[in-house]
Amino acid sequence: MTTTLFLGRRLWKNSALFLNPEMVGGNGFSGSKGAAGFPNGEIYRVGNPTPTPFIARVYFQQTFALKGSGYQYQADDQNQIQGLIPTSRIVFSIGKFCLADFFDDNSYDHDARSQFLNWSLMANGAWDFSADTKGYTGGAVLEWIKPKYAVRFALTQMSKTANAEDLDYNLLKSNALALEFSTNYKVLGSPGTIRITGFRNSSRAPRYDIATQALLKRDSSYLFIISSQRTGTVTGGLKYGLGLNIEQKISNTIGAFMRMGWNDGKTASWEFTDIDNNIQLGLNLAGNIWGRKEDAFGIAQANNGISKDHQNYLAAGGYSYIIGDGHLNYGREQIFETYYRAKLNPFIFLSADYQLIWNPGYNQDRKGPISIPAARIHIEF
């Protein structure tokens, strides 16, 4: 169970403060381990069966109208206050938030509460975006938004240890940078959006080649990267990568999406999951095709891979916070997912979801495909 209260207060013209108390209860099966594309995007790596409250987001936001800007109406929504906003604007946000609130958006493939559940479908799996174990970080985001395009930049904190609660405040040595360009276009009159996202992380994460050599010499300090004492100082390597995100409306009832992601794969996965390259393809069908305009049907395929250095580390017996087998018989992890979401009344949505995972944890010696059915109830006021 996950539940969030979205609170927002306008402070003065074009400024607001947002606060999101959140409560989560439950565990991912198998201890949220065993597949890089874990099948439930609403569960955290460190789960607790008892519902536990915490502050998910608290941040200040100021908007500046650009010269000659027009204005458009913005509806009341999650972390969004109704009213007129400039169509050409600079937006500055600072505090605690989720980077996915601002980057790598997609109308058909972004929200595990209402769309695809799998980790490697709800985002660019190869983007090791800065986040604590619950998915949040601290920092600042600067957005330059025009009617036809937008540019976003973020400076945020990395975790002290892999996917941990404690964030590192030594921003001079441990930080995450993200830069995204997005633009709107039309193909035969149908709108689409393309987003290109680049990132560079500097953290305490070790390099895979150093960790592998240590394991081959029977040095166990690198056996579990998340608990290695050698990650206790800010001497880790850099990780960088790129992502391509496209959404295309085909008709009033059909939309398509594609994501491609890549990172250099030399430094250990530290924040999100063990994916160094990823491609996703999918379709979304609106329910008005069959007379239920508020319903939706989605179908998608994800294909995940890891670098040779990453493979060697796992084959040497190393473990990350998600996967690790030893004697790795490498094969790309492939995931199929489909869901149907029905709107029962103005507040309640019911979804049926089904996933198949081949080569979980990139190991062809594991049995597969794994069949994962799910049901999901979403209540929104």
C-alpha positions as CSV (number, residue, x, y, z in Angstrom):
1,M,0.0,0.0,0.0
2,T,1.2,3.5,-0.9
3,T,-0.6,6.7,-0.2
4,T,0.3,10.3,-0.7
5,L,-1.2,13.6,0.4
6,F,-0.4,16.4,-2.0
7,L,-0.4,19.8,-0.3
8,G,0.4,23.1,-2.0
9,R,0.2,26.7,-0.8
10,R,0.7,29.8,-2.9
11,L,3.0,32.1,-1.1
12,W,3.0,35.1,-3.4
13,K,2.6,35.7,-7.1
14,N,4.1,32.8,-9.1
15,S,5.5,31.1,-6.0
16,A,4.4,28.0,-4.0
17,L,5.4,25.6,-1.3
18,F,4.7,21.9,-1.7
19,L,4.5,19.3,1.0
20,N,3.8,15.6,0.4
21,P,3.4,13.3,3.5
22,E,3.5,9.7,2.3
23,M,2.8,6.3,4.0
24,V,4.0,3.0,2.7
25,G,3.4,-0.5,3.9
26,G,4.5,-3.8,2.4
27,N,7.5,-5.8,0.9
28,G,8.4,-6.7,-2.6
29,F,8.5,-10.5,-3.1
30,S,11.9,-12.2,-2.9
31,G,13.0,-9.2,-0.8
32,S,12.7,-6.9,-3.8
33,K,15.7,-8.8,-5.3
34,G,16.3,-11.0,-8.3
35,A,15.4,-8.9,-11.3
36,A,16.8,-5.6,-12.6
37,G,13.4,-4.8,-13.9
38,F,11.6,-5.4,-10.7
39,P,7.9,-6.0,-11.3
40,N,6.4,-3.4,-8.8
41,G,7.3,0.2,-9.2
42,E,5.4,1.2,-6.1
43,I,7.5,-0.9,-3.7
44,Y,10.9,0.2,-2.3
45,R,14.0,-2.0,-1.9
46,V,13.7,-1.8,1.9
47,G,10.1,-2.6,2.7
48,N,8.2,-2.7,5.9
49,P,4.9,-4.6,6.3
50,T,3.7,-2.0,8.8
51,P,2.5,1.2,7.1
52,T,5.1,3.8,7.9
53,P,4.7,7.6,7.4
54,F,7.4,9.9,6.2
55,I,7.8,13.2,4.3
56,A,8.3,12.4,0.6
57,R,8.6,15.9,-0.8
58,V,9.0,19.4,0.6
59,Y,10.1,22.0,-1.8
60,F,9.8,25.7,-2.8
61,Q,9.0,26.8,-6.3
62,Q,9.3,30.2,-8.0
63,T,8.2,31.0,-11.5
64,F,9.4,34.0,-13.5
65,A,7.6,35.1,-16.6
66,L,9.8,35.7,-19.7
67,K,9.4,38.9,-21.6
68,G,6.4,38.9,-24.0
69,S,4.9,35.8,-22.5
70,G,1.3,34.9,-22.8
71,Y,-0.7,33.1,-20.1
72,Q,-2.6,29.9,-19.9
73,Y,-4.8,28.3,-17.3
74,Q,-3.3,25.6,-15.1
75,A,-5.7,23.2,-13.3
76,D,-5.4,22.1,-9.7
77,D,-3.5,18.9,-9.6
78,Q,-0.7,17.0,-7.8
79,N,1.9,19.6,-6.8
80,Q,0.2,22.1,-9.1
81,I,-2.0,25.1,-8.0
82,Q,-4.7,26.3,-10.2
83,G,-4.5,29.7,-11.9
84,L,-2.9,31.5,-14.8
85,I,0.8,30.6,-15.5
86,P,3.1,32.2,-18.1
87,T,3.5,30.2,-21.3
88,S,7.1,31.3,-21.5
89,R,8.7,31.0,-18.1
90,I,11.7,30.1,-15.9
91,V,10.9,27.8,-13.0
92,F,13.2,27.3,-10.0
93,S,12.5,24.5,-7.5
94,I,14.6,23.7,-4.4
95,G,14.1,21.2,-1.7
96,K,13.3,17.5,-1.5
97,F,11.6,15.8,-4.4
98,C,11.8,13.0,-7.0
99,L,13.8,13.7,-10.1
100,A,11.2,11.9,-12.1
101,D,8.7,14.6,-11.2
102,F,10.6,16.9,-13.6
103,F,12.6,14.6,-16.0
104,D,11.9,11.7,-18.4
105,D,8.1,12.3,-18.5
106,N,5.9,10.3,-20.8
107,S,2.1,10.5,-21.2
108,Y,1.8,6.7,-21.6
109,D,4.6,5.3,-19.5
110,H,5.6,7.1,-16.3
111,D,3.3,6.4,-13.4
112,A,3.4,3.0,-11.6
113,R,0.2,3.8,-9.8
114,S,-1.9,3.9,-13.0
115,Q,0.2,2.7,-15.9
116,F,3.0,0.1,-16.3
117,L,4.3,-1.4,-13.0
118,N,7.7,-2.6,-13.9
119,W,10.8,-0.6,-12.9
120,S,12.3,-0.8,-16.4
121,L,9.1,0.5,-18.0
122,M,8.1,3.4,-15.7
123,A,11.4,5.2,-16.4
124,N,14.6,5.0,-18.4
125,G,16.1,2.0,-16.6
126,A,19.7,2.9,-17.6
127,W,19.4,6.3,-15.8
128,D,20.9,5.8,-12.3
129,F,19.0,8.8,-11.1
130,S,19.8,10.2,-7.7
131,A,17.4,8.9,-5.1
132,D,17.3,7.4,-1.6
133,T,15.8,4.0,-1.1
134,K,12.3,5.6,-1.3
135,G,13.0,7.4,-4.6
136,Y,13.6,11.0,-3.3
137,T,16.6,13.3,-3.2
138,G,17.5,16.9,-2.3
139,G,18.7,19.6,-4.6
140,A,17.5,22.2,-7.1
141,V,15.9,22.1,-10.6
142,L,16.0,25.0,-13.1
143,E,13.5,24.9,-16.0
144,W,13.3,27.1,-19.1
145,I,9.9,26.5,-20.6
146,K,8.6,27.8,-24.0
147,P,5.4,26.7,-25.8
148,K,7.3,24.4,-28.2
149,Y,10.3,23.3,-26.2
150,A,11.9,23.2,-22.7
151,V,15.3,22.8,-21.2
152,R,15.8,21.4,-17.6
153,F,18.8,21.2,-15.4
154,A,19.2,19.7,-12.0
155,L,21.9,19.4,-9.3
156,T,21.0,16.9,-6.6
157,Q,22.4,14.7,-3.8
158,M,23.6,11.1,-4.1
159,S,23.3,8.4,-1.4
160,K,26.2,7.7,0.9
161,T,25.8,4.0,0.3
162,A,24.0,2.3,-2.5
163,N,20.3,3.1,-2.6
164,A,20.4,4.1,1.1
165,E,18.3,6.4,3.2
166,D,21.2,8.8,4.0
167,L,22.0,11.3,1.4
168,D,25.5,12.8,1.0
169,Y,25.9,16.5,1.7
170,N,29.4,16.7,0.3
171,L,28.1,18.2,-3.0
172,L,31.6,19.2,-4.1
173,K,32.6,15.5,-4.5
174,S,29.3,13.6,-4.5
175,N,26.5,15.0,-6.7
176,A,24.3,14.2,-9.7
177,L,23.8,16.5,-12.7
178,A,20.9,16.0,-15.2
179,L,20.2,18.0,-18.4
180,E,17.1,17.5,-20.6
181,F,15.9,19.0,-23.8
182,S,12.3,18.4,-25.0
183,T,10.4,19.6,-28.0
184,N,6.9,19.2,-29.3
185,Y,6.2,18.3,-33.0
186,K,3.5,17.0,-35.3
187,V,3.5,14.0,-37.7
188,L,0.5,14.2,-40.2
189,G,-1.3,16.5,-37.7
190,S,-0.8,14.2,-34.7
191,P,1.2,15.6,-31.8
192,G,4.3,14.1,-30.3
193,T,7.1,14.9,-27.9
194,I,10.8,13.9,-27.9
195,R,13.0,14.2,-24.8
196,I,16.8,13.8,-24.7
197,T,18.2,13.4,-21.2
198,G,21.9,13.3,-20.2
199,F,23.2,12.7,-16.7
200,R,26.5,12.5,-14.8
201,N,26.8,11.1,-11.3
202,S,29.8,11.5,-9.0
203,S,29.4,9.2,-5.9
204,R,31.1,6.8,-3.6
205,A,30.3,3.9,-5.9
206,P,33.4,1.8,-6.9
207,R,34.4,0.8,-10.4
208,Y,33.4,-2.8,-11.4
209,D,36.9,-3.7,-12.7
210,I,38.5,-2.8,-9.3
211,A,35.8,-4.7,-7.4
212,T,36.1,-7.8,-9.8
213,Q,39.9,-7.9,-9.4
214,A,39.5,-7.8,-5.6
215,L,37.0,-10.7,-5.7
216,L,39.3,-12.8,-7.8
217,K,42.0,-12.2,-5.2
218,R,39.5,-13.4,-2.6
219,D,39.1,-9.9,-1.1
220,S,35.6,-10.0,0.3
221,S,35.3,-6.3,0.9
222,Y,33.7,-5.9,-2.5
223,L,31.4,-8.9,-2.3
224,F,28.4,-6.8,-1.4
225,I,28.9,-3.4,-3.0
226,I,26.2,-1.7,-0.8
227,S,28.1,-2.6,2.4
228,S,31.7,-2.5,1.3
229,Q,33.8,-0.4,3.7
230,R,35.8,0.8,0.7
231,T,32.8,2.8,-0.4
232,G,32.9,4.8,2.9
233,T,35.0,7.6,1.4
234,V,34.2,9.8,-1.6
235,T,36.7,8.2,-3.9
236,G,34.3,6.4,-6.3
237,G,34.1,6.9,-10.0
238,L,31.8,8.8,-12.4
239,K,28.8,7.4,-14.2
240,Y,27.3,9.1,-17.2
241,G,24.7,8.3,-19.8
242,L,22.0,9.4,-22.2
243,G,18.3,8.7,-22.7
244,L,15.9,9.1,-25.6
245,N,12.2,9.3,-24.8
246,I,9.5,9.6,-27.5
247,E,5.8,9.7,-27.3
248,Q,3.6,9.9,-30.3
249,K,-0.2,10.2,-30.6
250,I,-1.4,8.1,-33.5
251,S,-5.1,8.9,-33.3
252,N,-7.6,10.1,-30.7
253,T,-7.6,6.6,-29.2
254,I,-4.1,5.2,-29.8
255,G,-0.7,6.4,-28.5
256,A,2.8,4.9,-28.9
257,F,6.0,5.4,-26.9
258,M,9.7,4.4,-27.1
259,R,12.6,4.9,-24.7
260,M,16.2,4.1,-25.2
261,G,18.8,4.5,-22.4
262,W,22.5,3.9,-22.0
263,N,25.2,4.5,-19.4
264,D,28.9,3.7,-19.5
265,G,28.6,0.7,-17.2
266,K,32.0,1.1,-15.6
267,T,30.9,2.3,-12.1
268,A,28.5,0.4,-9.9
269,S,24.8,1.0,-10.0
270,W,24.2,3.2,-7.0
271,E,20.6,4.6,-6.9
272,F,18.1,3.0,-9.3
273,T,18.8,-0.5,-10.6
274,D,21.2,-2.8,-12.4
275,I,20.6,-1.7,-16.0
276,D,23.3,-0.2,-18.3
277,N,21.3,-0.2,-21.5
278,N,17.5,-0.4,-22.0
279,I,15.0,-0.1,-24.8
280,Q,11.2,0.1,-24.4
281,L,8.4,0.0,-26.9
282,G,4.7,0.1,-26.2
283,L,1.1,1.2,-27.1
284,N,-1.7,2.8,-25.2
285,L,-5.4,2.4,-26.2
286,A,-8.0,4.7,-24.9
287,G,-11.2,3.0,-23.8
288,N,-13.5,5.0,-26.0
289,I,-12.7,2.5,-28.7
290,W,-15.0,0.0,-26.9
291,G,-17.3,2.6,-25.3
292,R,-15.5,3.2,-22.0
293,K,-13.7,6.5,-22.6
294,E,-12.2,6.6,-19.1
295,D,-10.6,3.2,-19.3
296,A,-7.1,2.4,-20.8
297,F,-5.2,-0.6,-22.1
298,G,-1.4,-0.8,-22.3
299,I,1.0,-3.2,-23.8
300,A,4.8,-2.9,-23.7
301,Q,8.2,-4.7,-24.0
302,A,11.4,-3.8,-22.3
303,N,14.9,-5.2,-23.1
304,N,17.6,-4.7,-20.5
305,G,21.4,-5.3,-20.6
306,I,24.5,-4.7,-18.6
307,S,28.1,-3.8,-19.6
308,K,31.0,-6.3,-19.9
309,D,32.5,-4.9,-16.7
310,H,29.2,-5.4,-14.9
311,Q,28.9,-8.9,-16.2
312,N,32.4,-9.8,-15.0
313,Y,31.6,-8.5,-11.5
314,L,28.5,-10.6,-11.2
315,A,30.2,-13.7,-12.7
316,A,33.0,-13.3,-10.1
317,G,30.3,-13.7,-7.3
318,G,29.6,-10.0,-6.6
319,Y,26.2,-8.8,-5.4
320,S,24.5,-5.5,-5.7
321,Y,21.4,-4.4,-3.8
322,I,19.2,-6.0,-6.6
323,I,20.9,-8.9,-8.3
324,G,23.9,-11.2,-8.1
325,D,24.5,-14.9,-8.7
326,G,28.1,-15.9,-9.4
327,H,28.9,-18.0,-12.4
328,L,26.7,-15.7,-14.5
329,N,25.4,-17.3,-17.8
330,Y,24.7,-13.9,-19.3
331,G,21.5,-13.2,-21.3
332,R,19.6,-10.0,-21.8
333,E,16.7,-9.5,-19.4
334,Q,13.4,-9.2,-21.3
335,I,10.1,-8.1,-19.9
336,F,6.6,-8.1,-21.3
337,E,3.8,-6.2,-19.5
338,T,0.2,-5.5,-20.3
339,Y,-2.5,-3.9,-18.1
340,Y,-6.2,-2.8,-18.3
341,R,-7.3,0.1,-16.1
342,A,-11.0,0.5,-15.5
343,K,-12.6,3.7,-13.9
344,L,-15.3,2.4,-11.6
345,N,-16.4,5.9,-10.4
346,P,-15.0,9.4,-10.2
347,F,-12.5,8.3,-7.4
348,I,-11.7,4.6,-7.9
349,F,-9.7,2.8,-10.6
350,L,-9.2,-0.9,-10.8
351,S,-6.4,-2.4,-12.8
352,A,-5.4,-6.0,-13.9
353,D,-1.7,-6.4,-14.8
354,Y,0.3,-9.2,-16.2
355,Q,4.1,-9.5,-16.7
356,L,6.5,-12.1,-18.1
357,I,10.2,-11.9,-17.3
358,W,12.9,-13.8,-19.3
359,N,16.4,-14.2,-17.9
360,P,15.8,-12.4,-14.6
361,G,19.0,-10.9,-13.2
362,Y,20.6,-11.5,-16.7
363,N,21.1,-15.2,-15.9
364,Q,20.0,-17.7,-18.5
365,D,20.4,-20.5,-15.9
366,R,17.3,-19.2,-14.1
367,K,14.0,-20.7,-15.0
368,G,11.8,-18.5,-17.1
369,P,9.7,-16.9,-18.2
370,I,8.4,-15.9,-14.8
371,S,4.7,-15.2,-14.9
372,I,3.5,-12.4,-12.6
373,P,-0.2,-11.4,-12.4
374,A,-1.2,-8.4,-10.3
375,A,-4.3,-6.4,-9.3
376,R,-4.2,-2.8,-8.4
377,I,-6.7,-0.4,-6.8
378,H,-6.1,3.3,-7.1
379,I,-8.2,5.8,-5.2
380,E,-7.8,9.5,-5.9
381,F,-9.7,12.5,-4.5
